[in-house]
Amino acid sequence: MKDIFSVFRKKEWLIRMICVGILFIVVALPFKTLFTLVPGMTEVRPANMIPVVFGLLWGPAGAWGISIANLISDIINSLSGGGGVASLLNPVSMKIFIGGFIINFFYAYLPYKLWYSLDFGRGYTVKPRLRSVKEILKFIYIVFVDSLITTVLLSLLFEHLGFQQFGSSGLLLFFNNFDFAVILGVPALLLITSNRSAQFWTPVTPVAEGEETETRKKGIMDYIPDVLLFLICALGVAYFIIERTNEFVLDQDSALLVTICFALFEIIYIFKPVREVRSERFRVNIRTMSIRAKVVLGFLLITVFSVLMVGVTSYRAEREVAQDAVSLWGHVYAVVGIALNVMFLVTIIFLRYVEKSITQPLEDLAEQVDAFAERDHYADANSGYNASEEFVSAKTGDEIEGLSDSFGRMMNDINNYVSNLTVITAEKERIGAELNVATQIQADMLPRIFPAFPDRKEFDLFATMEPAKEVGGDFYDFFLIDDDHLGMVMADVSGKGVPAALFMVIAKTLIKNRAQLGGTPAEVLAYANTELCEGNEAELFVTVWLAIMEISSGKGVAANAGHEYPAIRRASGEFELVKHKHSPAVATIEGIRFSEHEFELHPGDTLYVYTDGVPEATNKNDELYGTERMLGALNADPNATPETLLKNVRRSMDEFVGDAPQFDDITMLACKYIGNGN
């Protein structure tokens, strides 16, 4: 009992049973008023498709739902006849209710049992998807067997109730079950199982899903449907043989023996374990239906429409000459059945051709391309594996073969590209690592320890440099030439990246070394110009602002070789640009003489020099930061320390530029003169 309750506690199982029951009643009841072959039984029943489809998809849950719904439908039909509640308790009604319940359970459960038991030599079965002609033929075969046995059981029930003799109108019953199950069942299964909801519609598997299957332990509820299936067949055969002993010239013992033998055969088949089940999902992510399913559905709909037209024509032709409704519908069903079989045969043959020459090659191609797309191509490149070598081209002799060959070439090109990209990436990573080292070397070449001269109280100095790339061409420098002279350099090499950085290293070294030997800024720049012009095939140049200041007095001499104007703030004022005549940039013209000018800093004055990366910083609207904004940032707190001044300017630049990338190196230096008296 515990096992039974655990099954019914499964919400999905109950939901499916209730849903299929409601669907069956909604579809079946409207046709109760149409042609009836026997009292309370209609034979125009599109609802006959529902037991086959949902029994196949949902197994026992679908079969129980169909049986209960059919019982409710029969009860409603009996009450609508005007007999009241008493009509439900008479023996004939009870036999119809019980017989209908049992036979409909059989009708719904047998397709499920047959589908998962018949593998046609495969060794395993797959979920019902009807993606191929072979699966459609399997479904039609199952419907044929199911409809044939159900027709026999219904005929025996009708004969027992006295409605008709066994065999009369049997063809009508058979075509009713078979036609509706095929005409409506195939499109319904295609629509239901060919989209993303297929996992909801076909979750029932006798064993665990997957390539590696496991046999689960059966409970009581797993055996009940098989037992009922066995009893239905056994009772039907027993009734048929025993009641017709005289016709078959069998005595009672022989009839009983035949019944037992048939029952044993049923036990062997019905209780045999199903084959292992594999999902065999289509690898490509399909939103609605595959190409094959669309083609199959299209031709089946054409077939159904054609058969319906044949049925309508037959009905109109026979309506005037038929003796009664049974004869009329028997003729119509016979014509429709024959037409349906002929049309289906032609359609299946054509679909098989289309499948073999069009849809199957396309699906194979799509699966190979999808599998190729899912591979880790970088891992393949590192291991030397070439997935395109396993590509199988379609041999159709038409556009599909051309498309397949194109994909094969594309796969090979992608493999080659990824292999080359892997090599390039490795080389790029190596260069990146080397550039990181170069960045560190360049940064170490610039003085970065502050305060720069802790024992000197006459001035306070601070500088920063932020390259736009890993390495830059800007540089600053400051150094003591002797105890009373301070050299300061701010320079910007043309270009960016590694070439500019190498040129910067040479220029910085030349300027510093020559300045420490003594001489004026003009002499230092002339020397550097001569050295840098020699062998300068890259035609690089450097703009330089060089100043040598006497620390004791604040007086100094500066030379500006094509560089930005410095800004000076007097002790009681604001920062202003100081403009003097420029000389050409260093390394542009051999043998030139550089001009220089004198300047003087008083205690409390501050000098600010920078590269063009500051005023030419650009925001996303291509607006320049400019010297006006730079002076505004300096004058926001003009009496601040050099370090604070540079931070204020950088903060102002960041607010202006926003998310726009940095295109140029940003280098700044500030020196506040304190003097000997403070």
C-alpha positions, 0 to 999 in steps of 0.5 A: 500500500505504501508503494501505491500512495507514493505513486499517487503523491507524484503531482505530475502523474496526477496532473497528466491523468486529470488533463487527459481525462478532461481533454477526452470528455471535452472532445468526446461529448459533442459527438454523442448526438451524432450517428450511433451504432449501438445504444449510448455508443457513437461511432463518429469519435475524433476522441479515439485519437486521444487514447492512442496519443496520450497513452503512448506519451504518458503510459499508465497515467494516460490510460487511467485518465482515458478509462475514467473519462470514458466512464464519466462520458458514458454515465453522462450519456446514459443520464441524458437519455432520460432514464435517471439514476435508475438507468445507471444501475441496470445490468446492461448499463453496468456492463457498458460502463465496466466493459468500456472502462476496461477496453479503453484502458486497453486501447490507451495502454497497449500502444505504450507497451508496444512502442517500448517493447518493439525495437525492430532489431535496434536493441533499444527503443527511443521516445515517440517523436515521429521524426522519421518515416520509420518511426511513423510506420512504427506508429501506424503499425501499433495503431493497426494492432491496437485498433484491430484488437480493440475492435474484436473486444468491442464486437464481443461486448456488443454481441454479449449485450445483444446489440449485434452479432460478432462481425457485423459492422466490425469494419466500421468499428475498425476504421473508426478507431484506425482512421481517427488515430492515424489522421489526427494522431500523427500530426498531433504527435509531430506538433507535441514532440517536435518543440521545446515542450517535448520533455514535458510531453514525453517524460515517461520511460520504463527505465532511466533516460540516457546512454547508460541506462539503469533498471529500476525496481518495479513497484505494485503500480508498475504491475497493475497495468500489465495485469489488466492488459493480460486479463482483458485479452484473456477474458476476451479470448476465453469468451470468444472460444467458449461461446463459439465452441460449436462453431469451431467444433471444439469441446469445452476442455479443448477450448479451455486449453486453447485459452490457457495457451493464449494466456501463457503467450500473453504473459510471456509478452506482456510481462517481458521487460522493455528494452533500454530506452534512449532519449536520442534527442536532436542535437541542434537546439530547435525552437519549434520543429525540425525540417524533417518534421515540417515536411512530414507534417505538410504531406500528412496534412495534404493526405488528410485533406485529400482523404476528407474530400474523398469522404465528403464526396462518398457521403454525398453520393451514398446518402440518397441510396443508403437504406439506413445510417449504418449502411451509409456510414459503413460505406463512407468508412470503407471508402475513406479507409481504403483511400486513406491507406492508398494515400498513406502508402504513396505519401510514405514512399514519397516521404522516404525519398524526401527523407533520404535525399533532403531532410536526413542529409540536412539534419546530419549536416546540422548535427555535425556543424553543431557538434563542431561549434560545441568543441573547444577549438583551442584545446584541439589546437593545443592537442593537434586534433583536427575535428574537420577530418572527421566531417562526412560530406553529404553525397546527394549530387545537388545543392545540399552536397555543395553546402556540405562541402562548403561547411567542410572547407569552412571547418578546415579554415576555422581549424587553421585559423584557431591554430594560427591564433593560438600561436599568435596568442602565445606570442602576444602573451610573451610580448605582453609579459615582456612589456610588463617588465619594460613598464616596470623598468621604465617606471624605475628609471624615473625618480619615484621616491618622495620627498625626493631630497629629504635633507633639503628644506629649500623646496618641495617637489612631486611628479607623476607619469601615466603612460597611455600604453604599456610603455610611454614616451613622456618622462620627467627628471630632477637631480642635483647638479651640485649642492646649490643647483637643481636640474628639472626636466619635462619631455615628450617623445613623438609617437607611442609605445615601445619605439618612443620608450626606447628613444625616451631612455636614450634622451633622458640619459643624454640630458641628465649625464650632460647636465651633471657635467655642467653647462647651460640648458642650451648647451645640454640640449645642443649636445643631446640634439647632436647625439639623437640626430645621429642614426635617427632613421625613425625620425623621432624627436622629443620636446623638452623643457629643461631648467637649472635653478640656483637653490639658494637664490631661486634664480634659474635658466630654462630652455624650451625646445618645442614643449608646453608653456610652464605655469607659475604661481606667485606666493600671493597670486594664482597660476598663470602660463609663462610664455617664452620663445620656443626652440625647435624640438630636439632631434629635428635639425642637426646643429641648431642652437637653442634659446634660453631665458632666465626666471626667478622663484621667490619663497612661496612660489610654485612651478608647474610643468606638464606634457601635452597629454594634460591639455589634450585629454579628450572626452567622449564628445571629442572636446579637449580639456585645455589649459583653461581647465588645467589652470582652474584645477590648479587655482582651486587650491593654489597654496596646496602642496605639489602632490595635492596640486597634481592630484587636483588636476588629475581628478579634474581631468577624470571628471571631464574625460569620463569613460573615454579612453586615454590616448596620450601619456600624462606627465606632470611636475610641480616644485614649490620654492621655500627658500632658505629663510622658511 
